[in-house]
Amino acid sequence: MQQSRFEQARINQLIGLYSPDDPPRLALDFGDYLSLVWRLDTSAGFPGRERYYRLCAQSLCTALNFKSHPICRMVDQTPAGQIYAQIPNLPYRSSSRFVDAKDRKAALTQLMSLRGDTLRIGTYNEGWDGGWPGGGILDTELRERVFAVLFTALQGQYTNFGRLLLVIDIVIANLIFGIEDSPEVQLSQLISDYGYPDPRDERVRREFNAVGEVRS
């Protein structure tokens, strides 16, 4: 099944940085919220980025009308680096019926783990500091094989594999909120009405990119 341009754009946004230099271009929904939470977790130890991603998540949560739901309070109060793993516990906090909370937690645990793995595969090249892996291999044929896997095979397969994110997000929203179609909001409205950090603001860009002191 061929992927549509919109699907590819959605996947690219979900694995994107959501940074001032790479802001979301499509309307944001619950899937974007989960990706922002993942980015918040990965920014643990970098105070400027933690503040940025937490404010992004808070703004989007309010705009999507989820502010009164336990997921927003949990994200607000949980230290960065520990949030994603806590989401499967939500059925015990938010469900009006606990008869299947254990099974909902089990399903969320697997889905959140799979979502996190899918994001890590889609963003694996963000960790390439100091050049391409294997770029210094002297054996030309072997070096080209490495590059064929990293740049051709994996990226080509991810085009289809990344579609999992679109399906997973629908099921996670259904498990947590009981909804299938998440509301969505444009970035411009998030900025003007909900306090989302404006990527054009020089202060926002400076604080996000500041190296600062890394907390252990």
C-alpha positions in Angstrom: 0.0 0.0 0.0 1.5 3.3 -1.1 1.8 6.0 1.5 0.1 9.3 0.8 2.0 12.6 1.0 -0.1 13.6 4.0 0.7 10.4 5.9 4.4 10.9 5.2 4.1 14.5 6.4 2.4 13.4 9.5 5.0 10.8 10.3 7.8 13.3 9.6 6.1 15.7 12.1 5.7 13.0 14.8 9.4 12.1 14.7 10.5 15.7 14.3 12.2 17.8 16.9 9.4 20.2 17.5 12.2 22.7 18.2 12.2 26.4 17.3 14.3 25.5 14.3 12.0 22.6 13.3 8.5 23.6 14.3 5.4 21.5 13.4 3.8 22.6 10.1 0.6 20.5 10.3 -2.2 20.8 12.8 -1.3 19.2 16.1 -3.3 16.5 17.8 -2.9 13.9 20.5 -0.2 12.1 18.6 1.9 15.3 18.6 1.3 15.5 22.4 2.8 12.0 22.9 5.7 13.0 20.7 6.3 16.2 22.7 6.2 14.1 25.9 8.8 11.8 24.4 11.0 14.8 23.5 10.5 16.1 27.0 11.8 12.8 28.4 14.8 12.8 26.1 15.7 16.3 27.1 16.2 15.3 30.8 19.2 17.0 32.2 19.0 20.0 29.8 17.0 22.6 31.7 16.3 24.9 28.8 15.0 22.2 26.6 13.0 20.6 29.5 11.2 24.0 30.0 10.6 24.4 26.3 9.1 20.9 25.7 7.1 21.0 29.0 5.5 24.3 28.0 4.7 23.0 24.5 3.0 19.9 26.1 1.1 22.0 28.6 -0.2 24.4 25.9 -1.2 21.6 23.6 -2.9 19.7 26.4 -5.0 22.7 27.2 -5.9 23.4 23.5 -7.0 19.8 23.0 -9.3 20.2 26.0 -7.5 17.5 28.0 -6.4 19.8 30.8 -8.7 18.2 33.4 -7.6 14.7 32.5 -5.0 13.0 34.8 -2.5 12.6 31.9 -1.9 16.4 31.8 -1.4 16.6 35.6 0.9 13.6 35.4 3.0 15.1 32.7 3.1 18.5 34.5 4.3 16.9 37.8 6.6 14.0 36.7 10.3 14.7 36.2 11.6 14.6 32.6 12.9 11.2 31.8 10.2 9.3 33.7 7.0 10.5 32.0 6.6 8.1 29.1 6.9 5.1 31.3 4.1 6.4 33.6 1.5 6.7 30.9 0.4 3.0 31.1 -0.7 3.6 34.7 -3.4 6.1 33.6 -6.2 3.5 33.6 -5.9 3.3 37.4 -6.1 7.1 37.7 -8.8 8.1 35.2 -11.1 5.2 34.5 -14.6 5.3 35.9 -14.6 1.5 35.9 -11.5 -0.5 37.0 -12.7 -3.9 36.0 -10.3 -4.0 33.0 -7.8 -1.4 34.2 -5.1 -4.2 34.5 -5.6 -5.2 30.9 -5.7 -1.6 29.7 -2.4 -1.0 31.4 -0.9 -4.1 29.8 -2.0 -2.9 26.4 -0.7 0.6 27.0 2.6 -0.7 28.2 3.2 -2.6 25.0 1.8 0.2 22.7 3.9 2.9 24.4 7.0 0.7 24.2 6.4 0.1 20.5 5.7 3.8 19.9 8.9 4.7 21.7 10.9 2.1 19.7 9.4 3.4 16.4 10.4 7.0 17.3 13.9 5.9 18.2 14.3 4.1 14.9 13.0 7.1 13.0 15.4 9.5 14.8 18.4 7.2 15.1 20.6 9.6 13.0 20.2 12.4 15.6 22.9 10.8 17.6 25.5 10.9 14.8 28.0 13.3 16.3 31.3 13.9 14.4 30.3 12.4 11.1 28.6 9.3 9.6 29.1 6.0 11.4 31.7 4.0 9.5 32.8 6.9 7.5 36.4 6.1 8.3 36.4 2.5 7.3 39.2 1.9 4.9 37.6 -1.1 3.1 35.6 0.8 0.4 33.2 -2.1 -0.3 32.5 -2.7 3.4 32.0 1.0 4.0 29.5 1.2 1.2 27.6 -1.8 2.7 27.3 0.0 6.0 26.0 3.1 4.2 23.6 1.0 2.2 22.0 -0.3 5.4 22.0 3.1 7.3 21.0 5.4 4.4 19.0 3.2 2.0 17.6 0.0 3.5 16.6 1.4 6.9 15.2 4.7 5.6 13.4 2.9 2.8 11.7 0.5 5.2 10.8 3.2 7.7 8.6 4.8 5.1 6.1 2.0 5.7 7.1 1.1 9.2 6.5 4.7 10.4 2.8 4.3 9.6 2.5 2.3 12.8 2.7 5.6 14.7 -0.6 6.8 13.1 -2.4 3.6 14.1 -0.9 3.3 17.5 -1.9 6.9 18.4 -5.5 6.2 17.6 -5.6 3.1 19.8 -3.7 4.8 22.7 -6.2 7.7 22.6 -9.1 5.2 22.6 -7.6 3.4 25.6 -7.0 6.6 27.6 -9.8 8.9 26.6 -12.3 6.6 25.0 -12.1 8.5 21.7 -10.9 7.6 18.2 -10.6 11.0 16.6 -8.5 13.5 18.4 -9.2 17.2 18.1 -6.5 19.2 16.5 -5.2 22.7 16.6 -3.0 24.9 14.4 0.4 26.1 15.6 -0.6 29.7 15.1 -3.6 29.3 17.4 -1.5 27.5 20.0 0.9 30.4 20.0 -1.7 33.2 20.1 -4.3 31.6 22.5 -2.5 29.0 24.6 1.0 30.2 25.3 2.9 27.8 23.1 6.5 29.0 22.7 6.8 31.1 19.5 9.6 29.6 17.4 10.2 33.0 15.9 10.9 34.5 19.3 14.7 35.1 19.6 14.6 34.5 23.4 12.8 31.1 22.9 15.4 30.1 20.3 18.3 31.3 22.5 17.1 29.4 25.6 16.4 26.2 23.7 19.8 26.2 22.0 21.8 27.2 25.1 24.1 24.5 26.3 23.8 25.5 29.9 24.7 23.2 32.8 23.7 19.6 32.3 22.1 18.1 35.4 23.2 14.6 36.4 
